């Protein structure tokens, strides 16, 4: 009996030792797997860090290049180099900064072009300067640049309004310039990118593709030509230095008339400025802000600033002599809110009437008028 218990105890001890050895083996195996996993994770992390550093260094190197080199590295893989040194499609278009920006964004999203935000900004500046629109060409469509609410377009041609205006504003078309063959390629792009285009509610009863591919290219080239005397003249224009003090006047719906000051100073880079401005409203409110600005194409002023602690965008057109700017500013989160703005450079010993406020009064009524001089 005692021997049986002793034997059972021995078996239990042996079984326990066996389980212990097995458990220790499992732990060792798990520890080995864990160690291997840690080594692999650390190796992957090291590779990621090295890759990120390499990519960052590569991007920094590319960013230091001239825009022409960025075009060569980022765009030439898809756009064929032309005998004149330009690129297919790209060199056959003129457009405002916003249109070039939209095009590059589409290249990044749809074609997966490897263009960094910094490179994109450089390309937009370069292309808007070298292949932009003259002031007279952009003037009829500034409402879309300035994001004016409740603007009713005047469509000059019913067919143009149907083929193009069924989906977007005419201003979107008018702020680009292409030859007829490029307008045709754009029609092909629309149908390829938006296959259900012809089933648009306004287009079901017409032969959209037939019209867009046969009649519209010549019509668009006539209205929005790639080659123009206006652009030839303006492309030789030298940008004015806008640094200095400016007097501003304007009106913000709901807030009333205002006047104030705009101080512009040169910043790093060509056509780049720092901005500080202050608006004093007729009802007593005074607000101020600051930010930065870029001048495109010698006259397209775009400033990203604050005003009373809120993000604001200025979209102004600079006069050819560089002495005045007109346009609109708006809150970036609610662009329907904003104000008309006119800015005139302050020059010692000169004065001019900038605005008369109020601009009108009720018939047979009398009201004090304030004349703002620059």
URBELZI-V664387 format. One record per helix or strand of 2 or more residues. SS is the DSSP state (~ for helix, > for strand). FROM is the first residue (numbers start at 0). LEN is the number of residues. If there is no record, write none. Layout:
ss->(SS & SS)
from->(FROM & FROM)
len->(LEN & LEN)
This chain:
ss->(~ & ~ & ~ & > & ~ & ~ & ~ & ~ & ~ & ~ & > & ~ & ~ & ~ & ~ & ~ & > & > & > & > & > & > & > & > & > & >)
from->(1 & 66 & 89 & 92 & 96 & 116 & 134 & 141 & 157 & 169 & 175 & 179 & 196 & 207 & 215 & 228 & 243 & 255 & 271 & 285 & 299 & 309 & 323 & 333 & 352 & 369)
len->(62 & 9 & 3 & 3 & 14 & 14 & 5 & 4 & 6 & 5 & 3 & 14 & 3 & 7 & 8 & 6 & 9 & 11 & 10 & 11 & 8 & 9 & 8 & 12 & 5 & 4)
